[in-house]
Amino acid sequence: MSHSNYTRETFDQVMVPNYSPQNMIPVKGQGSRVWDQEGREYIDFTGGIAVNVLGHCHPELVNTLKEQSEQLWHLSNVYTNEPALKLASQLTQNTFAERVFFANSGAEANEAAFKLARRYAFNHYGAEKNEIIAFNQAFHGRTLFTVSVGGQQKYREGFEPVPGGITHLPFNDLAALEAAISDKTCAVVMEPIQGEGGIITGDPEFIKGARALCDKHNALLVFDEVQTGVGRVGELYAYMDTEVIPDILTTAKALGGGFPVGAMLTTEAIAASFTIGTHGSTYGGNPLACAVASKVLELVNDRALLDGVKRKRERFVAKLEAINAEHQIFTEIRGKGLLIGAALNQTWQGKAAKFLAAAREHNTMILVAGPNVLRMAPSLIIDDQDIDEGMEGLAKAVAQVVTAGPDA
């Protein structure tokens, strides 16, 4: 592979400084392996942050993209198109939903969901019913509205005034929700498993209780499944692994397998509040994105693949437990399926990034979920051999960091 003129230094010269990417620059991916400009090979446990659900350059996705690229790329929403109708049909046939709105990202899907929840309440109960209840440490995107609903103050700082009418409560605290919810509440918004917040799984009783409280107060239950959706937990959507059906569900990340696409799913009755002209998106539902997403859904919504996700989780967990037996750095392994969080103990609080950097030196790409949790969200079809090799790299990285000590 050739040395490019573009380096990590170029980033600092041409990009806004809101990211601090790693020094190496990936140039090629195949399955769960990635190569950088120098030709160094890595095992990818990041999945592009839970996006590359079928790995890199999956041949069927590549073919679908090529075929669609020679047919039709973009129309406007003055027209509909066959890939969008096919994808919407797949989503409604395989979930609780009866109606679909397409966007380009998780934030946009959430923006649509929160707007719809307010609009529905406005139409049915009046302007007073506008409060959205969300949870501390939640993450729902970076637009001004979604960052306001998200429960992390640091992401709102300096962008005030932010939209009002939003209440934040502790996650998994049913008593707090019961005390706060009222007839002014239009929606309760949650991730079934908080991703950025540290891979915190919603307690089954909490989720069931939230559903009951929403019903009692005529509020909509909104599930942000941007990170948990499309096979990530070993079911097509994480709500299917609870005893609860939401009123609105958002999906993105894995939906396009790496191609940008998002969707908001809901019922016919609730969707009716989005009358002509009330919301829109130039690119939302474009044929390229929908064709690829349609193929992703077809491949992922397969019992054998979904059961494989649960089996592969066990392999990861066993390896993490072996690392922990040797080095005593984790308090618990969190999450479901291939959304995996390894929470660092008191000694290593705030040091998650050290492990990420060391893992990269040992040719393993991992993520963090906040400063205290190592996160992995690999391809759902990652080979066992790749799991073993990547975990070997992580084990070496952990040994290196532990030897140096927390203050190194």
C-alpha atoms as one frame of an Amber mdcrd trajectory, in Angstrom:
protein
   0.000   0.000   0.000   1.347   3.400  -0.941   2.216   6.228   1.395  -0.343
   8.957   0.838   0.330  12.678   0.994  -2.411  12.859   3.594  -1.368  12.235
   7.189  -2.730  12.728  10.689  -1.081  16.195  10.570  -3.283  17.073   7.581
  -6.298  16.581   9.838  -5.112  19.373  12.150  -4.571  21.662   9.161  -7.942
  21.192   7.447 -10.478  19.848   9.936 -12.463  21.540  12.677 -10.815  20.357
  15.937 -13.868  18.635  17.453 -12.320  15.168  16.988  -8.978  13.757  18.034
  -8.520  10.744  15.762  -5.858   8.068  16.257  -2.514   8.564  14.556  -2.919
   5.717  12.103  -5.241   6.185   9.116  -7.213   3.114   7.974  -7.361   2.762
   4.190  -8.944  -0.648   3.614 -11.257  -3.031   5.389 -12.319  -6.598   4.730
 -14.584  -8.508   7.105 -13.348  -7.714  10.626  -9.867  -6.694   9.529  -8.580
  -3.234   8.680  -5.297  -2.043   7.122  -3.673   1.345   7.640  -1.525   3.460
   5.297   1.580   1.492   6.308  -0.126  -1.820   5.540  -0.425  -2.775   9.221
  -3.331  -5.124   9.896  -5.796  -4.696  12.762  -8.702  -6.675  14.170 -11.736
  -4.386  14.308 -13.879  -4.703  17.447 -15.368  -1.219  16.928 -17.630  -1.936
  13.979 -17.470   1.783  13.183 -19.302   2.293  16.530 -21.936  -0.416  16.036
 -22.398   0.424  12.353 -20.498  -2.164  10.281 -22.873  -4.899  11.317 -21.730
  -7.209   8.507 -18.088  -6.154   8.643 -16.240  -4.179   5.966 -16.983  -4.598
   2.257 -19.467  -7.452   2.600 -19.761  -8.802  -0.952 -23.569  -8.739  -1.021
 -23.676  -5.129   0.179 -20.993  -4.134  -2.337 -23.038  -5.735  -5.138 -26.255
  -4.065  -4.008 -24.569  -0.656  -3.904 -23.019  -1.160  -7.342 -26.311  -2.281
  -8.873 -28.310   0.577  -7.371 -25.620   3.118  -8.307 -26.309   2.310 -11.945
 -30.086   2.695 -11.565 -31.054   5.713  -9.491 -29.232   7.700  -6.788 -31.509
  10.496  -5.747 -34.946  11.869  -6.366 -36.730  14.328  -4.168 -39.654  13.535
  -1.923 -41.904  14.845  -4.680 -41.558  11.177  -5.731 -41.259   7.910  -3.879
 -38.967   5.077  -5.018 -38.924   1.296  -5.004 -35.971   0.729  -2.615 -37.609
   3.007  -0.001 -40.933   1.205  -0.323 -39.234  -2.176  -0.083 -37.257  -1.178
   3.032 -40.317   0.344   4.702 -42.257  -2.841   3.943 -39.510  -4.972   5.505
 -39.446  -2.788   8.617 -43.219  -2.851   9.078 -43.431  -6.600   8.424 -40.737
  -7.428  10.967 -41.511  -5.009  13.813 -44.485  -3.525  15.703 -44.452  -0.557
  13.315 -47.032   0.336  10.677 -45.423   3.504   9.343 -41.843   4.595   8.610
 -40.072   7.941   8.122 -36.565   7.890   6.591 -33.691  10.161   7.553 -29.898
  10.046   7.207 -28.700   9.515  10.764 -29.676   8.549  14.282 -29.861  12.173
  15.382 -32.281  12.946  12.554 -34.403   9.895  13.325 -34.552  11.057  16.956
 -35.304  14.637  15.924 -38.267  13.280  13.938 -39.377  11.107  16.875 -39.301
  13.968  19.391 -41.075  16.336  17.001 -43.723  13.709  16.285 -44.285  13.042
  19.992 -44.876  16.755  20.598 -47.065  17.105  17.519 -49.190  14.093  18.467
 -49.751  15.456  21.983 -50.511  18.923  20.584 -53.107  17.510  18.178 -54.806
  15.247  20.707 -54.431  17.020  24.059 -53.327  20.612  23.420 -50.198  22.748
  23.692 -49.732  22.207  27.449 -48.818  18.554  26.974 -45.236  19.060  25.767
 -42.863  17.690  28.429 -40.327  15.102  27.319 -38.849  12.937  30.077 -35.407
  11.491  29.367 -32.598  10.029  31.465 -29.236  11.053  32.870 -26.261   9.810
  30.829 -28.524   9.135  27.829 -27.258   9.977  24.354 -29.655  10.830  21.523
 -27.563  12.772  19.014 -25.891  16.135  18.449 -28.562  18.411  17.012 -29.683
  21.089  19.454 -32.944  19.272  20.229 -31.436  15.786  20.525 -28.502  17.009
  22.609 -31.023  18.703  24.911 -32.990  15.476  25.348 -29.697  13.628  25.879
 -28.709  13.467  29.529 -25.106  14.699  29.420 -24.627  18.327  30.413 -21.153
  18.509  28.840 -22.668  18.168  25.357 -25.052  21.108  25.962 -22.553  23.479
  27.515 -21.979  26.638  25.509 -24.908  25.974  23.173 -27.572  27.508  25.412
 -30.329  28.502  25.333 -31.409  24.968  24.511 -35.002  23.843  23.859 -37.070
  23.652  27.053 -39.770  21.298  28.249 -37.312  18.480  28.932 -36.853  16.686
  32.280 -33.932  14.376  33.119 -34.233  11.562  35.653 -31.945   8.780  36.899
 -32.060   5.755  34.576 -33.576   2.550  35.985 -35.259   4.493  38.827 -38.954
   3.712  38.482 -39.946   5.652  41.615 -38.353   8.814  40.195 -40.251   8.351
  36.926 -43.521   7.747  38.741 -43.001  10.930  40.780 -42.137  13.052  37.735
 -44.548  11.903  35.035 -47.825  13.792  34.681 -50.541  14.653  32.206 -48.192
  17.340  30.863 -45.754  14.613  29.732 -45.944  13.903  26.000 -43.158  11.301
  25.845 -40.698   9.204  27.822 -37.533   8.627  25.799 -34.985   5.901  26.519
 -32.310   3.681  25.076 -33.111   0.055  26.047 -29.359  -0.160  26.746 -27.596
   3.161  27.313 -24.642   3.183  24.923 -22.479   6.290  25.430 -23.609   6.327
  29.062 -21.566   3.186  29.800 -23.503   0.204  28.344 -26.169   0.253  31.078
 -28.973  -2.232  30.403 -32.503  -1.085  31.146 -33.884  -3.111  34.037 -36.863
  -5.233  32.820 -39.104  -3.973  35.646 -38.128  -0.380  34.908 -38.967  -0.759
  31.215 -42.301  -2.437  31.985 -43.066   0.226  34.589 -42.282   3.006  32.124
 -44.670   1.472  29.599 -47.457   1.309  32.200 -46.872   4.904  33.342 -46.927
   6.151  29.741 -50.249   4.382  29.190 -51.670   5.876  32.378 -50.684   9.448
  31.442 -51.306   9.247  27.663 -47.612   9.708  26.962 -45.698   8.003  24.169
 -42.850   5.606  24.936 -39.961   6.290  22.567 -37.122   3.759  22.208 -33.880
   5.074  20.798 -32.492   1.902  19.196 -29.867   3.669  17.129 -27.131   1.600
  18.794 -29.092  -1.461  19.973 -31.025  -2.085  16.752 -30.507  -4.355  13.744
 -29.264  -7.520  15.419 -26.825  -5.964  17.889 -28.298  -7.694  20.972 -29.166
 -10.970  19.235 -32.698  -9.897  18.291 -33.628  -7.701  15.331 -34.444  -4.886
  17.792 -33.719  -4.789  21.520 -37.376  -4.137  22.427 -38.035  -7.712  21.264
 -35.918  -8.910  24.183 -38.135  -6.993  26.645 -41.829  -7.518  27.344 -42.600
  -4.041  26.054 -43.568  -2.495  22.728 -42.692   1.189  22.259 -44.901   3.711
  20.427 -41.997   5.109  18.433 -38.631   3.482  17.670 -35.588   5.038  16.040
 -32.978   3.092  14.115 -29.801   4.070  12.249 -26.117   3.047  12.652 -26.273
  -0.667  11.715 -29.331  -0.188   9.488 -27.143   0.792   6.523 -24.211  -1.453
   7.408 -21.956   1.577   6.873 -24.070   3.584   4.437 -25.710   6.593   6.156
 -29.412   5.982   6.784 -31.840   6.391   9.661 -35.495   5.620  10.218 -38.267
   6.396  12.663 -40.857   3.640  13.125 -44.306   4.133  14.608 -47.972   3.177
  14.408 -50.517   4.400  11.879 -52.454   6.349  14.534 -49.404   8.255  15.786
 -47.947   8.772  12.295 -51.173  10.536  11.292 -49.943  13.648  13.159 -47.180
  14.122  10.585 -49.506  15.569   7.953 -48.179  16.896   4.631 -45.500  19.519
   5.181 -45.005  19.001   8.920 -41.570  17.381   8.627 -39.146  16.454   5.871
 -35.652  15.516   4.709 -33.974  16.117   1.351 -31.943  12.910   1.338 -34.137
  10.831   3.642 -35.323   7.715   1.817 -32.895   8.073  -1.075 -32.652   4.959
  -3.275 -28.940   4.274  -2.632 -29.297   4.217   1.143 -32.541   2.266   1.091
 -31.242  -0.384  -1.314 -28.235  -1.068   0.897 -30.293  -1.029   4.117 -32.807
  -3.405   2.576 -30.016  -5.918   1.915 -28.611  -5.434   5.440 -32.019  -6.153
   6.952 -32.496  -9.222   4.759 -29.141 -10.662   5.867 -29.330  -9.732   9.570
 -32.944 -10.770  10.180 -31.983 -14.411  10.174 -32.389 -16.638  13.220 -29.082
 -18.415  12.718 -27.196 -15.110  12.506 -29.008 -13.669  15.550 -28.320 -16.796
  17.617 -24.691 -16.544  16.499 -24.545 -13.062  18.059 -25.441 -14.544  21.458
 -22.896 -17.335  21.049 -20.108 -14.940  20.010 -20.866 -12.800  23.057 -20.045
 -15.782  25.277 -16.676 -16.100  23.574 -15.874 -12.400  24.185 -17.042 -12.563
  27.807 -14.946 -15.675  28.537 -11.846 -13.889  27.174 -12.594 -10.736  29.170
 -13.079 -12.795  32.326  -9.723 -14.489  31.721  -8.057 -11.069  31.371  -9.763
  -9.954  34.575  -8.727 -13.085  36.488  -5.141 -12.156  35.699  -5.230  -8.380
  36.154  -8.293  -7.490  38.301  -9.285  -4.351  36.374 -13.017  -4.848  35.652
 -15.963  -4.668  38.052 -18.439  -6.205  35.581 -19.093  -7.078  31.965 -22.192
  -5.246  30.714 -24.596  -5.208  27.796 -26.299  -7.817  25.634 -25.247  -9.611
  22.479 -22.344  -7.903  20.752 -22.780  -4.614  22.573 -20.181  -5.261  25.245
 -19.023  -2.993  28.061 -16.196  -3.829  30.459 -16.436  -1.456  33.424 -13.127
  -0.441  34.999 -12.702  -0.631  38.768 -11.789   2.187  41.182  -8.039   1.967
  40.478  -8.590   2.538  36.769 -11.401   5.150  36.841 -11.005   7.676  34.037
  -8.337   5.629  32.258 -10.343   3.839  29.548  -8.553   5.736  26.764  -5.189
   4.281  27.889  -6.468   0.785  27.120  -7.834   1.872  23.736  -4.453   3.366
  22.735  -2.498   0.328  23.961  -4.875  -2.064  22.164  -4.179  -0.210  18.922
  -0.432  -0.774  19.431  -1.256  -4.486  19.650  -3.342  -4.368  16.450  -6.772
  -4.456  18.110  -9.316  -1.670  17.621 -11.688  -1.106  20.571 -13.944   1.715
  21.783 -14.745   3.369  25.088 -18.161   4.294  26.504 -17.199   7.240  28.671
 -13.914   7.385  30.617 -14.568   4.252  32.716 -15.827   1.597  30.299 -14.170
  -0.305  27.458 -16.714  -0.904  24.701 -16.829  -3.388  21.856 -19.424  -3.454
  19.090 -17.902  -5.701  16.417 -19.381  -7.122  13.246 -22.197  -9.543  14.059
 -20.556 -12.138  11.814 -16.988 -11.736  13.103 -15.039 -15.028  12.785 -14.158
 -16.829  16.000 -10.538 -16.729  14.874 -10.725 -12.922  14.653 -12.274 -12.761
  18.134  -9.443 -14.873  19.539  -6.711 -12.922  17.766  -8.177  -9.539  18.710
  -8.652 -10.553  22.331  -5.038 -11.742  22.421  -4.033  -8.228  21.350  -6.262
  -6.727  24.042  -4.791  -9.056  26.674  -1.279  -7.880  25.771  -2.444  -4.268
  25.853  -4.005  -4.696  29.298  -0.807  -6.322  30.613   1.204  -3.391  29.227
  -1.065  -0.734  30.802  -1.281  -2.554  34.147   2.515  -2.976  34.301   2.991
   0.762  33.709   0.362   1.553  36.377  -2.657   3.903  36.434  -0.590   7.075
  36.754   1.826   6.369  33.910
